[in-house]
């Protein structure tokens, strides 16, 4: 059931519109002037607003301007018996969704209502996408421990160079975050950050993914494909889980790093590429080399500047900061008031081993937000973690 607000100083108009919209199974609310209507609009979330133009206390034009200033996404349909084309154009320029002249035509009203609901849905979806994009692009590294301070200092030192970097650390420690910070602090920050998860791509497709392919080079190659090395040529190429890359692909990556050139699968033309390469792995590559699973020459090419991201268990002094950060972020994402966490709950969380590192901590905080009351206490941690 949609919520609709009608703002009009004429009782007859309010009642007529109310009857029409309630017959269509909508919840309808009324206000007799713009001042009351504005207060109701600020305090409630309406799916649609009808607003007259000529009203006492606050007219429809001023009401509309206030709604735009407050960034309220409810579509506003202006109605008037004293309007002209100039007035209609003015309201639409300010931000009204539609303008309908009195006496109101039933079909015109219902058509505008339907279209306004569709428009509001699109706006909500766009806002949701923007929030998600903002959340994804938030690459702040949270922590004040000595290990994290050292990593932040090292990022600032090496970000502007094109030196290759190998980030090591267990799953969930934040290796991708470090890679993104390196990119965002570099001269390439306005170019693309291209990520390749080497563990997620089958060995028979990894070369096509990295270097691209020509049309007809294999059965499903219906058109030419540009590889990740080319896409990131002006930016940063992040090879995540590089320790899982097959040996044949390792040989070609080594050649690309040595010569700054690649050849697409099925092609014979050399293409010059110059991405800044950052690699990450949760494996001990020296042991992988001993076992014949990773090329030593590629290791040395990638490991110009090593950065090790510590496990959460070795920097427990950062847990409180991380908890408060996740509390704010997750509550904001879910559109609920930020919850608090007690000192006893934090002490209990610090006692845990956190084998899944920061990723596990984030999941636990989300669980506690959903299942606990306004203040997350020791009893909640013991019950739900």
C-alpha positions, 0 to 999 in steps of 0.5 A: 500500500502506497502512502500519499499526501494531499496538500490543498486549502480547499476541503472539497479538493482534498476529499475528492482526491482522497476518495479517488486514491483510497479507492485505488487502495492507497493510504491517503493523508491530508494537510490544509496548507503548505506549512502543515504539509511541509512538516508532515513531509519532513516527518514522514516518508510518502510515496507521492505528494499532491500539492496545490499552488495557491495556499495560505502560510506557505504556497506550493512554489515555496513548498516545492523549493523546501522539498528540493532543499531537503533532498526529499525523493518523494515525487510532487505533483502540482495542482492548480486552478489559477495556473498557466504555461509559465507556472507549469514550466516554473514548477517543473524546473524547480523539481515537480514531477508533474503539473495538473490543472483543475478541475482534475481529470480522473484518468489524468490523475491516475496515469500521473500517479502510476508514472510517479510511483515508477519514477520514485522506484527508479530514484530509490534504486539509483540512491541504493546503487550510489550508496553501494558504490560509495561503500565499495570505494571506501578504502580506508585502512582502520587501525592504530597498531604499530603494524598498521601504522608501518603499512600506511607509511610504506603505502605513502612512500611507494604509491607514486612509484611504478615498482611492483608490490607483493602483498602477503597475508592470510585470508580476510586480512585486507590485502585488497584494501592495501592494493586499492590504497596504493592505487588511490595514492598514486599518479594513476588514481584517475585511471582504472584499477583492474582486479583479477582473482587468479583463483577464481578463473579456470586455468584454460581461461586465465590467459584469455582473461589476462591477455585477451583473444582474437575472434575465432581463436577458440570455439567460443571466441565470437569476437575480439576481447581486450585482456586485463593487461591492456585494460589496466595499461594506464592504471593498476593491475591487481593480481589477487591470489597470484599463488593459484595461477597455473604455471603456463600463465605464470610464464606469460605473465613473466614475459609481459613484465619483462618486455612490457608486451603481450600477445592476445590468444590467437594473435601474432601482434605484440601489444605494448602495455605498461600497467602498475602491477600489484600482486597478493597471495595468502600462500607462502610463495617460497614453499610453492617454489620449492614444490615446483608450483610457482616460478622463482623468476616471477616471484622476484619480478613481483616481490620488488616491494613486499608488504605483509598484512598481519592477522587480526590476532596479532593486532588486537588493539585495533579490534575496538576501532574496527568494531566502531567502524563496522557498527557505523558503516553497517547501520548506515548501509541498512538504514538504521540508527547506529548501535553502541557496543559496551566495553565488556563486549569489546573485551570479550571480542578481543579474547577471540582468535579470529581465524577469519580475520577482519572479514570474520569480525565484520560478519560477527558485528553485522550479526550482533547488529541484527540480533541485539538491542540498541546496545550490544552487551557481553551477553549478546556476544556470548549468545550469538558469537 
